[in-house]
């Protein structure tokens, strides 16, 4: 399991971290908070085989297991 995302910083410099790794930077705390959902989605995204045809595609998470072509028929 991946470490939780954290926001660290002050003034006009904020960093979004995963463990000790900087994932993104923002100029305000509000911008950093607003960016979190998109960053979390991006981190969950990875290539997976389609359960119907076997084609590898960029999956958005464990629940997303059909490629765009096969998903249209579902």
mmCIF file of the N, C-alpha and C atoms, coordinates in Angstrom:
data_MODEL
# 
_entry.id   MODEL 
# 
loop_
_atom_site.group_PDB 
_atom_site.id 
_atom_site.type_symbol 
_atom_site.label_atom_id 
_atom_site.label_alt_id 
_atom_site.label_comp_id 
_atom_site.label_asym_id 
_atom_site.label_entity_id 
_atom_site.label_seq_id 
_atom_site.pdbx_PDB_ins_code 
_atom_site.Cartn_x 
_atom_site.Cartn_y 
_atom_site.Cartn_z 
_atom_site.occupancy 
_atom_site.B_iso_or_equiv 
_atom_site.pdbx_formal_charge 
_atom_site.auth_seq_id 
_atom_site.auth_comp_id 
_atom_site.auth_asym_id 
_atom_site.auth_atom_id 
_atom_site.pdbx_PDB_model_num 
ATOM 1   N N  . UNK A 1 1  ? 0.834   -1.183 0.000   1.00 0.00 ? 1  UNK A N  1 
ATOM 2   C CA . UNK A 1 1  ? 0.000   0.000  0.000   1.00 0.00 ? 1  UNK A CA 1 
ATOM 3   C C  . UNK A 1 1  ? 0.883   1.252  0.000   1.00 0.00 ? 1  UNK A C  1 
ATOM 4   N N  . UNK A 1 2  ? 0.457   2.252  -0.726  1.00 0.00 ? 2  UNK A N  1 
ATOM 5   C CA . UNK A 1 2  ? 1.234   3.482  -0.847  1.00 0.00 ? 2  UNK A CA 1 
ATOM 6   C C  . UNK A 1 2  ? 1.057   4.352  0.397   1.00 0.00 ? 2  UNK A C  1 
ATOM 7   N N  . UNK A 1 3  ? 2.112   5.094  0.786   1.00 0.00 ? 3  UNK A N  1 
ATOM 8   C CA . UNK A 1 3  ? 1.960   6.023  1.907   1.00 0.00 ? 3  UNK A CA 1 
ATOM 9   C C  . UNK A 1 3  ? 0.939   7.106  1.565   1.00 0.00 ? 3  UNK A C  1 
ATOM 10  N N  . UNK A 1 4  ? 0.262   7.601  2.583   1.00 0.00 ? 4  UNK A N  1 
ATOM 11  C CA . UNK A 1 4  ? -0.735  8.662  2.396   1.00 0.00 ? 4  UNK A CA 1 
ATOM 12  C C  . UNK A 1 4  ? -0.053  9.942  1.907   1.00 0.00 ? 4  UNK A C  1 
ATOM 13  N N  . UNK A 1 5  ? -0.806  10.744 1.176   1.00 0.00 ? 5  UNK A N  1 
ATOM 14  C CA . UNK A 1 5  ? -0.291  12.027 0.710   1.00 0.00 ? 5  UNK A CA 1 
ATOM 15  C C  . UNK A 1 5  ? -0.344  13.043 1.841   1.00 0.00 ? 5  UNK A C  1 
ATOM 16  N N  . UNK A 1 6  ? 0.652   13.905 1.894   1.00 0.00 ? 6  UNK A N  1 
ATOM 17  C CA . UNK A 1 6  ? 0.730   14.951 2.900   1.00 0.00 ? 6  UNK A CA 1 
ATOM 18  C C  . UNK A 1 6  ? 1.014   16.278 2.227   1.00 0.00 ? 6  UNK A C  1 
ATOM 19  N N  . UNK A 1 7  ? 0.528   17.351 2.847   1.00 0.00 ? 7  UNK A N  1 
ATOM 20  C CA . UNK A 1 7  ? 0.841   18.702 2.379   1.00 0.00 ? 7  UNK A CA 1 
ATOM 21  C C  . UNK A 1 7  ? 1.744   19.332 3.420   1.00 0.00 ? 7  UNK A C  1 
ATOM 22  N N  . UNK A 1 8  ? 2.890   19.826 2.970   1.00 0.00 ? 8  UNK A N  1 
ATOM 23  C CA . UNK A 1 8  ? 3.831   20.497 3.870   1.00 0.00 ? 8  UNK A CA 1 
ATOM 24  C C  . UNK A 1 8  ? 4.245   21.813 3.245   1.00 0.00 ? 8  UNK A C  1 
ATOM 25  N N  . UNK A 1 9  ? 4.440   22.817 4.080   1.00 0.00 ? 9  UNK A N  1 
ATOM 26  C CA . UNK A 1 9  ? 4.949   24.086 3.593   1.00 0.00 ? 9  UNK A CA 1 
ATOM 27  C C  . UNK A 1 9  ? 4.340   25.256 4.336   1.00 0.00 ? 9  UNK A C  1 
ATOM 28  N N  . UNK A 1 10 ? 4.660   26.454 3.863   1.00 0.00 ? 10 UNK A N  1 
ATOM 29  C CA . UNK A 1 10 ? 4.123   27.679 4.447   1.00 0.00 ? 10 UNK A CA 1 
ATOM 30  C C  . UNK A 1 10 ? 4.334   28.824 3.467   1.00 0.00 ? 10 UNK A C  1 
ATOM 31  N N  . UNK A 1 11 ? 3.676   29.930 3.741   1.00 0.00 ? 11 UNK A N  1 
ATOM 32  C CA . UNK A 1 11 ? 3.830   31.100 2.881   1.00 0.00 ? 11 UNK A CA 1 
ATOM 33  C C  . UNK A 1 11 ? 3.341   30.838 1.470   1.00 0.00 ? 11 UNK A C  1 
ATOM 34  N N  . UNK A 1 12 ? 4.228   30.915 0.501   1.00 0.00 ? 12 UNK A N  1 
ATOM 35  C CA . UNK A 1 12 ? 3.883   30.718 -0.907  1.00 0.00 ? 12 UNK A CA 1 
ATOM 36  C C  . UNK A 1 12 ? 4.540   29.476 -1.490  1.00 0.00 ? 12 UNK A C  1 
ATOM 37  N N  . UNK A 1 13 ? 4.899   28.526 -0.636  1.00 0.00 ? 13 UNK A N  1 
ATOM 38  C CA . UNK A 1 13 ? 5.553   27.311 -1.116  1.00 0.00 ? 13 UNK A CA 1 
ATOM 39  C C  . UNK A 1 13 ? 5.021   26.098 -0.353  1.00 0.00 ? 13 UNK A C  1 
ATOM 40  N N  . UNK A 1 14 ? 4.245   25.268 -1.058  1.00 0.00 ? 14 UNK A N  1 
ATOM 41  C CA . UNK A 1 14 ? 3.692   24.056 -0.470  1.00 0.00 ? 14 UNK A CA 1 
ATOM 42  C C  . UNK A 1 14 ? 4.060   22.877 -1.349  1.00 0.00 ? 14 UNK A C  1 
ATOM 43  N N  . UNK A 1 15 ? 4.317   21.747 -0.727  1.00 0.00 ? 15 UNK A N  1 
ATOM 44  C CA . UNK A 1 15 ? 4.656   20.526 -1.450  1.00 0.00 ? 15 UNK A CA 1 
ATOM 45  C C  . UNK A 1 15 ? 3.677   19.435 -1.053  1.00 0.00 ? 15 UNK A C  1 
ATOM 46  N N  . UNK A 1 16 ? 3.299   18.622 -2.023  1.00 0.00 ? 16 UNK A N  1 
ATOM 47  C CA . UNK A 1 16 ? 2.482   17.439 -1.761  1.00 0.00 ? 16 UNK A CA 1 
ATOM 48  C C  . UNK A 1 16 ? 3.443   16.269 -1.801  1.00 0.00 ? 16 UNK A C  1 
ATOM 49  N N  . UNK A 1 17 ? 3.505   15.540 -0.693  1.00 0.00 ? 17 UNK A N  1 
ATOM 50  C CA . UNK A 1 17 ? 4.466   14.451 -0.563  1.00 0.00 ? 17 UNK A CA 1 
ATOM 51  C C  . UNK A 1 17 ? 3.768   13.113 -0.423  1.00 0.00 ? 17 UNK A C  1 
ATOM 52  N N  . UNK A 1 18 ? 4.441   12.080 -0.943  1.00 0.00 ? 18 UNK A N  1 
ATOM 53  C CA . UNK A 1 18 ? 4.043   10.696 -0.706  1.00 0.00 ? 18 UNK A CA 1 
ATOM 54  C C  . UNK A 1 18 ? 5.242   10.069 -0.014  1.00 0.00 ? 18 UNK A C  1 
ATOM 55  N N  . UNK A 1 19 ? 5.123   9.882  1.290   1.00 0.00 ? 19 UNK A N  1 
ATOM 56  C CA . UNK A 1 19 ? 6.291   9.503  2.071   1.00 0.00 ? 19 UNK A CA 1 
ATOM 57  C C  . UNK A 1 19 ? 7.264   10.668 2.073   1.00 0.00 ? 19 UNK A C  1 
ATOM 58  N N  . UNK A 1 20 ? 8.487   10.459 1.608   1.00 0.00 ? 20 UNK A N  1 
ATOM 59  C CA . UNK A 1 20 ? 9.464   11.554 1.538   1.00 0.00 ? 20 UNK A CA 1 
ATOM 60  C C  . UNK A 1 20 ? 9.612   12.100 0.116   1.00 0.00 ? 20 UNK A C  1 
ATOM 61  N N  . UNK A 1 21 ? 8.843   11.553 -0.834  1.00 0.00 ? 21 UNK A N  1 
ATOM 62  C CA . UNK A 1 21 ? 8.948   11.953 -2.245  1.00 0.00 ? 21 UNK A CA 1 
ATOM 63  C C  . UNK A 1 21 ? 7.980   13.092 -2.570  1.00 0.00 ? 21 UNK A C  1 
ATOM 64  N N  . UNK A 1 22 ? 8.492   14.169 -3.166  1.00 0.00 ? 22 UNK A N  1 
ATOM 65  C CA . UNK A 1 22 ? 7.635   15.287 -3.574  1.00 0.00 ? 22 UNK A CA 1 
ATOM 66  C C  . UNK A 1 22 ? 6.914   14.892 -4.863  1.00 0.00 ? 22 UNK A C  1 
ATOM 67  N N  . UNK A 1 23 ? 5.585   14.928 -4.817  1.00 0.00 ? 23 UNK A N  1 
ATOM 68  C CA . UNK A 1 23 ? 4.740   14.555 -5.950  1.00 0.00 ? 23 UNK A CA 1 
ATOM 69  C C  . UNK A 1 23 ? 4.363   15.798 -6.760  1.00 0.00 ? 23 UNK A C  1 
ATOM 70  N N  . UNK A 1 24 ? 4.082   16.906 -6.063  1.00 0.00 ? 24 UNK A N  1 
ATOM 71  C CA . UNK A 1 24 ? 3.675   18.148 -6.733  1.00 0.00 ? 24 UNK A CA 1 
ATOM 72  C C  . UNK A 1 24 ? 3.980   19.329 -5.827  1.00 0.00 ? 24 UNK A C  1 
ATOM 73  N N  . UNK A 1 25 ? 3.942   20.518 -6.416  1.00 0.00 ? 25 UNK A N  1 
ATOM 74  C CA . UNK A 1 25 ? 4.147   21.768 -5.666  1.00 0.00 ? 25 UNK A CA 1 
ATOM 75  C C  . UNK A 1 25 ? 2.981   22.693 -5.932  1.00 0.00 ? 25 UNK A C  1 
ATOM 76  N N  . UNK A 1 26 ? 2.703   23.581 -4.977  1.00 0.00 ? 26 UNK A N  1 
ATOM 77  C CA . UNK A 1 26 ? 1.632   24.568 -5.122  1.00 0.00 ? 26 UNK A CA 1 
ATOM 78  C C  . UNK A 1 26 ? 2.056   25.852 -4.418  1.00 0.00 ? 26 UNK A C  1 
ATOM 79  N N  . UNK A 1 27 ? 1.423   26.967 -4.810  1.00 0.00 ? 27 UNK A N  1 
ATOM 80  C CA . UNK A 1 27 ? 1.778   28.259 -4.212  1.00 0.00 ? 27 UNK A CA 1 
ATOM 81  C C  . UNK A 1 27 ? 0.887   28.608 -3.028  1.00 0.00 ? 27 UNK A C  1 
ATOM 82  N N  . UNK A 1 28 ? -0.253  27.930 -2.872  1.00 0.00 ? 28 UNK A N  1 
ATOM 83  C CA . UNK A 1 28 ? -1.107  28.148 -1.704  1.00 0.00 ? 28 UNK A CA 1 
ATOM 84  C C  . UNK A 1 28 ? -1.558  26.807 -1.145  1.00 0.00 ? 28 UNK A C  1 
ATOM 85  N N  . UNK A 1 29 ? -1.919  26.805 0.109   1.00 0.00 ? 29 UNK A N  1 
ATOM 86  C CA . UNK A 1 29 ? -2.427  25.584 0.730   1.00 0.00 ? 29 UNK A CA 1 
ATOM 87  C C  . UNK A 1 29 ? -3.725  25.156 0.046   1.00 0.00 ? 29 UNK A C  1 
ATOM 88  N N  . UNK A 1 30 ? -4.570  26.115 -0.297  1.00 0.00 ? 30 UNK A N  1 
ATOM 89  C CA . UNK A 1 30 ? -5.829  25.808 -0.979  1.00 0.00 ? 30 UNK A CA 1 
ATOM 90  C C  . UNK A 1 30 ? -5.609  25.117 -2.315  1.00 0.00 ? 30 UNK A C  1 
ATOM 91  N N  . UNK A 1 31 ? -4.625  25.586 -3.088  1.00 0.00 ? 31 UNK A N  1 
ATOM 92  C CA . UNK A 1 31 ? -4.312  24.936 -4.367  1.00 0.00 ? 31 UNK A CA 1 
ATOM 93  C C  . UNK A 1 31 ? -3.806  23.517 -4.145  1.00 0.00 ? 31 UNK A C  1 
ATOM 94  N N  . UNK A 1 32 ? -3.025  23.314 -3.114  1.00 0.00 ? 32 UNK A N  1 
ATOM 95  C CA . UNK A 1 32 ? -2.513  21.975 -2.812  1.00 0.00 ? 32 UNK A CA 1 
ATOM 96  C C  . UNK A 1 32 ? -3.665  21.039 -2.450  1.00 0.00 ? 32 UNK A C  1 
ATOM 97  N N  . UNK A 1 33 ? -4.595  21.517 -1.626  1.00 0.00 ? 33 UNK A N  1 
ATOM 98  C CA . UNK A 1 33 ? -5.759  20.706 -1.237  1.00 0.00 ? 33 UNK A CA 1 
ATOM 99  C C  . UNK A 1 33 ? -6.608  20.384 -2.468  1.00 0.00 ? 33 UNK A C  1 
ATOM 100 N N  . UNK A 1 34 ? -6.809  21.366 -3.339  1.00 0.00 ? 34 UNK A N  1 
ATOM 101 C CA . UNK A 1 34 ? -7.612  21.155 -4.543  1.00 0.00 ? 34 UNK A CA 1 
ATOM 102 C C  . UNK A 1 34 ? -6.959  20.149 -5.496  1.00 0.00 ? 34 UNK A C  1 
ATOM 103 N N  . UNK A 1 35 ? -5.652  20.053 -5.489  1.00 0.00 ? 35 UNK A N  1 
ATOM 104 C CA . UNK A 1 35 ? -4.943  19.142 -6.384  1.00 0.00 ? 35 UNK A CA 1 
ATOM 105 C C  . UNK A 1 35 ? -4.940  17.695 -5.891  1.00 0.00 ? 35 UNK A C  1 
ATOM 106 N N  . UNK A 1 36 ? -5.194  17.471 -4.616  1.00 0.00 ? 36 UNK A N  1 
ATOM 107 C CA . UNK A 1 36 ? -5.089  16.124 -4.041  1.00 0.00 ? 36 UNK A CA 1 
ATOM 108 C C  . UNK A 1 36 ? -5.924  15.068 -4.759  1.00 0.00 ? 36 UNK A C  1 
ATOM 109 N N  . UNK A 1 37 ? -7.225  15.290 -5.029  1.00 0.00 ? 37 UNK A N  1 
ATOM 110 C CA . UNK A 1 37 ? -8.008  14.228 -5.680  1.00 0.00 ? 37 UNK A CA 1 
ATOM 111 C C  . UNK A 1 37 ? -7.437  13.794 -7.031  1.00 0.00 ? 37 UNK A C  1 
ATOM 112 N N  . UNK A 1 38 ? -7.012  14.737 -7.844  1.00 0.00 ? 38 UNK A N  1 
ATOM 113 C CA . UNK A 1 38 ? -6.431  14.397 -9.137  1.00 0.00 ? 38 UNK A CA 1 
ATOM 114 C C  . UNK A 1 38 ? -5.122  13.641 -9.006  1.00 0.00 ? 38 UNK A C  1 
ATOM 115 N N  . UNK A 1 39 ? -4.316  14.023 -8.040  1.00 0.00 ? 39 UNK A N  1 
ATOM 116 C CA . UNK A 1 39 ? -3.044  13.341 -7.814  1.00 0.00 ? 39 UNK A CA 1 
ATOM 117 C C  . UNK A 1 39 ? -3.290  11.919 -7.334  1.00 0.00 ? 39 UNK A C  1 
ATOM 118 N N  . UNK A 1 40 ? -4.253  11.738 -6.437  1.00 0.00 ? 40 UNK A N  1 
ATOM 119 C CA . UNK A 1 40 ? -4.574  10.397 -5.950  1.00 0.00 ? 40 UNK A CA 1 
ATOM 120 C C  . UNK A 1 40 ? -5.050  9.505  -7.094  1.00 0.00 ? 40 UNK A C  1 
ATOM 121 N N  . UNK A 1 41 ? -5.890  10.041 -7.982  1.00 0.00 ? 41 UNK A N  1 
ATOM 122 C CA . UNK A 1 41 ? -6.347  9.268  -9.149  1.00 0.00 ? 41 UNK A CA 1 
ATOM 123 C C  . UNK A 1 41 ? -5.173  8.895  -10.044 1.00 0.00 ? 41 UNK A C  1 
ATOM 124 N N  . UNK A 1 42 ? -4.291  9.844  -10.296 1.00 0.00 ? 42 UNK A N  1 
ATOM 125 C CA . UNK A 1 42 ? -3.139  9.593  -11.158 1.00 0.00 ? 42 UNK A CA 1 
ATOM 126 C C  . UNK A 1 42 ? -2.236  8.505  -10.567 1.00 0.00 ? 42 UNK A C  1 
ATOM 127 N N  . UNK A 1 43 ? -2.060  8.513  -9.260  1.00 0.00 ? 43 UNK A N  1 
ATOM 128 C CA . UNK A 1 43 ? -1.203  7.519  -8.617  1.00 0.00 ? 43 UNK A CA 1 
ATOM 129 C C  . UNK A 1 43 ? -1.807  6.124  -8.670  1.00 0.00 ? 43 UNK A C  1 
ATOM 130 N N  . UNK A 1 44 ? -3.134  6.022  -8.704  1.00 0.00 ? 44 UNK A N  1 
ATOM 131 C CA . UNK A 1 44 ? -3.800  4.722  -8.775  1.00 0.00 ? 44 UNK A CA 1 
ATOM 132 C C  . UNK A 1 44 ? -3.809  4.174  -10.196 1.00 0.00 ? 44 UNK A C  1 
ATOM 133 N N  . UNK A 1 45 ? -3.655  5.036  -11.178 1.00 0.00 ? 45 UNK A N  1 
ATOM 134 C CA . UNK A 1 45 ? -3.704  4.646  -12.576 1.00 0.00 ? 45 UNK A CA 1 
ATOM 135 C C  . UNK A 1 45 ? -2.464  3.835  -12.945 1.00 0.00 ? 45 UNK A C  1 
ATOM 136 N N  . UNK A 1 46 ? -2.690  2.704  -13.640 1.00 0.00 ? 46 UNK A N  1 
ATOM 137 C CA . UNK A 1 46 ? -1.561  1.917  -14.127 1.00 0.00 ? 46 UNK A CA 1 
ATOM 138 C C  . UNK A 1 46 ? -2.039  0.996  -15.245 1.00 0.00 ? 46 UNK A C  1 
ATOM 139 N N  . UNK A 1 47 ? -1.115  0.514  -16.059 1.00 0.00 ? 47 UNK A N  1 
ATOM 140 C CA . UNK A 1 47 ? -1.504  -0.398 -17.142 1.00 0.00 ? 47 UNK A CA 1 
ATOM 141 C C  . UNK A 1 47 ? -2.038  -1.710 -16.572 1.00 0.00 ? 47 UNK A C  1 
ATOM 142 N N  . UNK A 1 48 ? -3.169  -2.156 -17.107 1.00 0.00 ? 48 UNK A N  1 
ATOM 143 C CA . UNK A 1 48 ? -3.765  -3.424 -16.692 1.00 0.00 ? 48 UNK A CA 1 
ATOM 144 C C  . UNK A 1 48 ? -4.311  -4.138 -17.929 1.00 0.00 ? 48 UNK A C  1 
ATOM 145 N N  . UNK A 1 49 ? -4.401  -5.456 -17.885 1.00 0.00 ? 49 UNK A N  1 
ATOM 146 C CA . UNK A 1 49 ? -5.014  -6.171 -19.001 1.00 0.00 ? 49 UNK A CA 1 
ATOM 147 C C  . UNK A 1 49 ? -6.541  -6.109 -18.883 1.00 0.00 ? 49 UNK A C  1 
ATOM 148 N N  . UNK A 1 50 ? -7.202  -5.953 -20.030 1.00 0.00 ? 50 UNK A N  1 
ATOM 149 C CA . UNK A 1 50 ? -8.664  -5.957 -20.061 1.00 0.00 ? 50 UNK A CA 1 
ATOM 150 C C  . UNK A 1 50 ? -9.147  -7.364 -19.691 1.00 0.00 ? 50 UNK A C  1 
ATOM 151 N N  . UNK A 1 51 ? -10.165 -7.464 -18.852 1.00 0.00 ? 51 UNK A N  1 
ATOM 152 C CA . UNK A 1 51 ? -10.680 -8.767 -18.447 1.00 0.00 ? 51 UNK A CA 1 
ATOM 153 C C  . UNK A 1 51 ? -11.444 -9.456 -19.569 1.00 0.00 ? 51 UNK A C  1 
ATOM 154 N N  . UNK A 1 52 ? -11.882 -8.716 -20.579 1.00 0.00 ? 52 UNK A N  1 
ATOM 155 C CA . UNK A 1 52 ? -12.638 -9.310 -21.675 1.00 0.00 ? 52 UNK A CA 1 
ATOM 156 C C  . UNK A 1 52 ? -11.742 -9.747 -22.838 1.00 0.00 ? 52 UNK A C  1 
ATOM 157 N N  . UNK A 1 53 ? -10.843 -8.848 -23.292 1.00 0.00 ? 53 UNK A N  1 
ATOM 158 C CA . UNK A 1 53 ? -10.056 -9.156 -24.502 1.00 0.00 ? 53 UNK A CA 1 
ATOM 159 C C  . UNK A 1 53 ? -8.562  -9.319 -24.244 1.00 0.00 ? 53 UNK A C  1 
ATOM 160 N N  . UNK A 1 54 ? -8.079  -8.919 -23.070 1.00 0.00 ? 54 UNK A N  1 
ATOM 161 C CA . UNK A 1 54 ? -6.668  -9.075 -22.741 1.00 0.00 ? 54 UNK A CA 1 
ATOM 162 C C  . UNK A 1 54 ? -5.774  -7.929 -23.175 1.00 0.00 ? 54 UNK A C  1 
ATOM 163 N N  . UNK A 1 55 ? -6.305  -6.945 -23.904 1.00 0.00 ? 55 UNK A N  1 
ATOM 164 C CA . UNK A 1 55 ? -5.527  -5.789 -24.337 1.00 0.00 ? 55 UNK A CA 1 
ATOM 165 C C  . UNK A 1 55 ? -5.086  -4.971 -23.124 1.00 0.00 ? 55 UNK A C  1 
ATOM 166 N N  . UNK A 1 56 ? -3.849  -4.528 -23.105 1.00 0.00 ? 56 UNK A N  1 
ATOM 167 C CA . UNK A 1 56 ? -3.369  -3.682 -22.016 1.00 0.00 ? 56 UNK A CA 1 
ATOM 168 C C  . UNK A 1 56 ? -3.843  -2.249 -22.250 1.00 0.00 ? 56 UNK A C  1 
ATOM 169 N N  . UNK A 1 57 ? -4.374  -1.637 -21.203 1.00 0.00 ? 57 UNK A N  1 
ATOM 170 C CA . UNK A 1 57 ? -4.863  -0.253 -21.279 1.00 0.00 ? 57 UNK A CA 1 
ATOM 171 C C  . UNK A 1 57 ? -4.564  0.444  -19.962 1.00 0.00 ? 57 UNK A C  1 
ATOM 172 N N  . UNK A 1 58 ? -4.667  1.776  -19.937 1.00 0.00 ? 58 UNK A N  1 
ATOM 173 C CA . UNK A 1 58 ? -4.386  2.558  -18.735 1.00 0.00 ? 58 UNK A CA 1 
ATOM 174 C C  . UNK A 1 58 ? -5.626  2.549  -17.838 1.00 0.00 ? 58 UNK A C  1 
ATOM 175 N N  . UNK A 1 59 ? -5.595  1.748  -16.798 1.00 0.00 ? 59 UNK A N  1 
ATOM 176 C CA . UNK A 1 59 ? -6.717  1.594  -15.878 1.00 0.00 ? 59 UNK A CA 1 
ATOM 177 C C  . UNK A 1 59 ? -6.695  2.709  -14.829 1.00 0.00 ? 59 UNK A C  1 
ATOM 178 N N  . UNK A 1 60 ? -7.876  3.164  -14.414 1.00 0.00 ? 60 UNK A N  1 
ATOM 179 C CA . UNK A 1 60 ? -7.977  4.216  -13.396 1.00 0.00 ? 60 UNK A CA 1 
ATOM 180 C C  . UNK A 1 60 ? -7.975  3.648  -11.973 1.00 0.00 ? 60 UNK A C  1 
ATOM 181 N N  . UNK A 1 61 ? -7.989  2.343  -11.821 1.00 0.00 ? 61 UNK A N  1 
ATOM 182 C CA . UNK A 1 61 ? -7.963  1.733  -10.500 1.00 0.00 ? 61 UNK A CA 1 
ATOM 183 C C  . UNK A 1 61 ? -8.430  0.291  -10.558 1.00 0.00 ? 61 UNK A C  1 
ATOM 184 N N  . UNK A 1 62 ? -8.500  -0.362 -9.396  1.00 0.00 ? 62 UNK A N  1 
ATOM 185 C CA . UNK A 1 62 ? -8.860  -1.782 -9.331  1.00 0.00 ? 62 UNK A CA 1 
ATOM 186 C C  . UNK A 1 62 ? -10.236 -2.063 -9.914  1.00 0.00 ? 62 UNK A C  1 
ATOM 187 N N  . UNK A 1 63 ? -11.150 -1.138 -9.809  1.00 0.00 ? 63 UNK A N  1 
ATOM 188 C CA . UNK A 1 63 ? -12.522 -1.318 -10.285 1.00 0.00 ? 63 UNK A CA 1 
ATOM 189 C C  . UNK A 1 63 ? -12.640 -1.144 -11.800 1.00 0.00 ? 63 UNK A C  1 
ATOM 190 N N  . UNK A 1 64 ? -11.655 -0.567 -12.459 1.00 0.00 ? 64 UNK A N  1 
ATOM 191 C CA . UNK A 1 64 ? -11.696 -0.236 -13.883 1.00 0.00 ? 64 UNK A CA 1 
ATOM 192 C C  . UNK A 1 64 ? -10.916 -1.299 -14.644 1.00 0.00 ? 64 UNK A C  1 
ATOM 193 N N  . UNK A 1 65 ? -11.595 -2.373 -15.078 1.00 0.00 ? 65 UNK A N  1 
ATOM 194 C CA . UNK A 1 65 ? -10.901 -3.515 -15.649 1.00 0.00 ? 65 UNK A CA 1 
ATOM 195 C C  . UNK A 1 65 ? -11.261 -3.837 -17.087 1.00 0.00 ? 65 UNK A C  1 
ATOM 196 N N  . UNK A 1 66 ? -12.124 -3.035 -17.722 1.00 0.00 ? 66 UNK A N  1 
ATOM 197 C CA . UNK A 1 66 ? -12.443 -3.218 -19.132 1.00 0.00 ? 66 UNK A CA 1 
ATOM 198 C C  . UNK A 1 66 ? -11.847 -2.070 -19.943 1.00 0.00 ? 66 UNK A C  1 
ATOM 199 N N  . UNK A 1 67 ? -11.216 -2.413 -21.081 1.00 0.00 ? 67 UNK A N  1 
ATOM 200 C CA . UNK A 1 67 ? -10.651 -1.385 -21.942 1.00 0.00 ? 67 UNK A CA 1 
ATOM 201 C C  . UNK A 1 67 ? -11.782 -0.530 -22.530 1.00 0.00 ? 67 UNK A C  1 
ATOM 202 N N  . UNK A 1 68 ? -11.486 0.630  -23.099 1.00 0.00 ? 68 UNK A N  1 
ATOM 203 C CA . UNK A 1 68 ? -12.530 1.487  -23.655 1.00 0.00 ? 68 UNK A CA 1 
ATOM 204 C C  . UNK A 1 68 ? -13.405 0.772  -24.697 1.00 0.00 ? 68 UNK A C  1 
ATOM 205 N N  . UNK A 1 69 ? -12.812 -0.061 -25.528 1.00 0.00 ? 69 UNK A N  1 
ATOM 206 C CA . UNK A 1 69 ? -13.581 -0.758 -26.556 1.00 0.00 ? 69 UNK A CA 1 
ATOM 207 C C  . UNK A 1 69 ? -14.580 -1.732 -25.934 1.00 0.00 ? 69 UNK A C  1 
ATOM 208 N N  . UNK A 1 70 ? -14.119 -2.580 -25.016 1.00 0.00 ? 70 UNK A N  1 
ATOM 209 C CA . UNK A 1 70 ? -15.004 -3.554 -24.378 1.00 0.00 ? 70 UNK A CA 1 
ATOM 210 C C  . UNK A 1 70 ? -15.976 -2.879 -23.419 1.00 0.00 ? 70 UNK A C  1 
ATOM 211 N N  . UNK A 1 71 ? -15.552 -1.789 -22.810 1.00 0.00 ? 71 UNK A N  1 
ATOM 212 C CA . UNK A 1 71 ? -16.406 -1.075 -21.858 1.00 0.00 ? 71 UNK A CA 1 
ATOM 213 C C  . UNK A 1 71 ? -17.630 -0.453 -22.520 1.00 0.00 ? 71 UNK A C  1 
ATOM 214 N N  . UNK A 1 72 ? -17.543 -0.136 -23.814 1.00 0.00 ? 72 UNK A N  1 
ATOM 215 C CA . UNK A 1 72 ? -18.685 0.450  -24.516 1.00 0.00 ? 72 UNK A CA 1 
ATOM 216 C C  . UNK A 1 72 ? -19.839 -0.519 -24.617 1.00 0.00 ? 72 UNK A C  1 
ATOM 217 N N  . UNK A 1 73 ? -19.536 -1.815 -24.661 1.00 0.00 ? 73 UNK A N  1 
ATOM 218 C CA . UNK A 1 73 ? -20.592 -2.826 -24.781 1.00 0.00 ? 73 UNK A CA 1 
ATOM 219 C C  . UNK A 1 73 ? -21.187 -3.233 -23.452 1.00 0.00 ? 73 UNK A C  1 
ATOM 220 N N  . UNK A 1 74 ? -20.588 -2.785 -22.350 1.00 0.00 ? 74 UNK A N  1 
ATOM 221 C CA . UNK A 1 74 ? -21.062 -3.201 -21.013 1.00 0.00 ? 74 UNK A CA 1 
ATOM 222 C C  . UNK A 1 74 ? -22.292 -2.442 -20.573 1.00 0.00 ? 74 UNK A C  1 
# 
